[in-house]
Amino acid sequence: MDVPGRVHYKAAISRLLLPSSSLVPSDKLVIVIRAADSPLLPQQRLRSLLKTVSWRSSPQHLTTTAHRFINVLRIPNVMATDMTTSVSSIGSLKRIPQSRLQGKECLGRSSASKTRQQLKWALYTCAVVFCLQALTEMVDAEPVLASSLGFCKPVPVLKGAPLHCCLPAPRRFPIRFRFPRIPRTFSGRPILRERKPAHILQNDPEYVRKYNLAYARMKALPDTDPRSFLNQWRVHCSFCNEAFRQRKTPGPLGPETGVLLQVHYSWTFLPWHRMYLYYHERILASLINDPTFALPFWNWDNQLDQDAAKMPAMFLPNFGIPNAALFDEFRNSNHFPPKLLYLGYNSKLEAEGQQNLTDQQIKYENLCVMYNQVTTKISARDFLGGPYVVGTDNSAATVNVSAGETPGESGGMESVHNVAHEWTGLINDPDHPDNEDMGNFIYAARDPIFYTHHSNVDRLWDVWKTIPDKVTKSGDRKRMDFMSRDFLDTEFTFFDENQDMVIVKVRDSLDSSKLGYKYTDVSESDNMWIYYEPLPAQESSKTCNSSEYPAPVPSGYNYIGMDPVSFKLDRRAPTTKDCRDKGVKSVDQLQEDVVLERVKIPHSEYARFDVFINYPAANRRTRLYMSEFVGTFTHLPSGMVDMSKSVSESASESDDKFRIVTIRYSVNAALKRLGITDYNTDIVVTIVSKGARNSSPKTGFTFSNLKQDFQ
């Protein structure tokens, strides 16, 4: 899905070169003319400049990029190497004479005339490039476009009437996103709002009072106000539970498609939630007239500080400082402090009284889960999630691959974040089958702790980009976001602190510092899971015979019940073909994945699949801090097309009840620990289901194939 393959007009602009940052002033356009002929511009360098421009770009952005194009022109057969020409507009050129040009006097009129002709040719070339770029994007780019205007369906639930999650119409015409003005110190350093750990801030009475006041005022706003707490909940309820439809053209008033919108299970998960928190935070700050206010983050991945992974006390009753606006009655009181959030949590075992780990065991497992869900995920696809383009239906139970449809594909970050949701919500409560509030996407944003939880998820996105490569054979691959326009131009709408509807693109979300905030440095605790070393491999894992286990049936019926299942996986060495569209230079930079294709999961149920390599003895009680453990996938209950069918016995297998997902597990590090260096060595993949499903084939999980892949 990345850009490579979409730009084919390199020869037409063979004398364009990327500028050095020192050559581009911000207040005027400068053209630098050089004597030497230029080599063909490498496609990758061309893309790095053109990727910022599309036919949807604003005039200001097009002008800025046009300046950059002209600034890097190399015109052949021109003697002057240091002559500069000031351009006040595209159509008029004013020559700035200089006393000496490479030790010679000024060129004559014929030289100046020739220079102007060449500059004019250069400008025409730029115009052609922009046209070609626009046409290319119109044909090839398919970003998801969405807003809260137009169609909006009720969101069905297991218990009670369907919920109204639709948002009010904007009072004014929607506006385009602009980066905030960030104040700076006298030395020029930006002054950013700082999001701090909740377990530290709860010891600051002044902050807790301010935080509580902000939510109290938000909850006091009328339902017609898009800034109200009710409507802030509705934002998540609607965008995350298929209440809206995708749009065919940019803008909130563009015609709709017939495909429902879902921001989970794909690369939109992290960017959408970042911008959701961005506006939520700005609304809270405006309500207390404090532009420096910042949300806290629940630092649940922190296994160094004893209080960090506990449910923050300032959200709980009997806190000692007024916090009524931060309280939510639908939380699992069995998980209140001193309990630690357990990232290997299994509600089924807990209900059976068989999940009895010491705090030290929980910490070890939490470190291992974070290591496998973040550190080992070196590719954007493994960490952020799979592509989500117009026409992709993440709510669907059937996927026509031959027609170009792709199933939902959660990244490693989304799966681990789901655990905190389930652990906090009312799981195992028969009076609350929807696991509200945090335990279900429908209700989650009704709990103020949701925003603190997602603040940490957002922080971990920034951390992921800084983690060194200890995964691939080369050891030098840089972690990067997707560069595809399908990703960058994905579009959503939010309401800001002025009640205006703002149109936001994913490209606007990629740098948190440009949004005016930063996170307290907790790298000491981060490093515990970044550089975590699991227990040594079992001897049996090194001698496991894959031929003793069945291979999955391609495009067939492969069943996962309550008992663990093991399959033989055929492996091969990567080729240069695997490097295409991956942003890597060699096969040694590729990440090897084990992929479960087209897994069928009920919308309304929690699911978890832990996967082990060459350890078929794994079961629900197997510790996760083993070398053979390669990661987990989790699915949180969410809205359905028709929830009524999920409670109908006769319709228990209705397609409307399920969604189809693809699941990736990164195995480079595990294979290295097991001493498997030969790509011709097949492996055994063991899947341990920890959902609440029983062993009946009619109600188990199925998948279509198990395969090796490279990212």
Buried (B, 14 or more C-beta within 10 A) or exposed (E): BBBBEBBEBBEEBBBBBBBEEEEBEEEEBBBBBBEEEBEEBEBEBBBEBBBBBBBBBEEEEBEBBBBBBBBBBBBEEBEBEEBBBEBEEBEEBEBEEEEEBEEEEBBEEEBBEBBEEBBEEBBEBBEEBBEBBBEBBEEBBBBBBBBBBBEBBBBBBBEEEBBEBBBBEBEEEBBEBEEBEBEEEEEEEEEBBEBBBBBBBBEBEEBBBBBBBBBBBBBEBEEEBBBBBBBBBBBBBBBBBBBBBBBEEBBBEBEBBEBBBBBBBBBBBBBBBBBBBBBBBBBBBBBBEBEEBBBBBBBBBBBBBEBBBBBBBBBBEEBEBEBEBBBBEBBBEEBBEEBBBBBBBBBBBBEEEEBEBEBEBBBBBBBBBBBBBBBBBBBBBBBBBBBBBBBBBBBBBEBEEEEEBBBBBBBBBBBBBBBBBBBBBBBBBEEBBBBBBBBBBBBBBBBBBBBBBBBBBBBBBBBBBEBEBBBBBBEEBEBEBBBBBBBBBBBBBBBBBEBBBBBBBBBBBBEBEBBBBBBBEBEEBBEBBBEBEBBEBBEEBEEBEBEEBEBBEEEEEBEBBBEBBBBBBEBEEBEEEBBEEBBBEBBBBBBBBBBBBBBBBBBBBBBBBBBBBBBBBBEBEBBBBBBBBBBBBBBBBBBBBBBEBBEEEEBBEBBBBBBBBBBBBBBBBBBBBBEBEEBEEBBBBBBBBBBBBEEEEEEBBBBBBBBBBBB
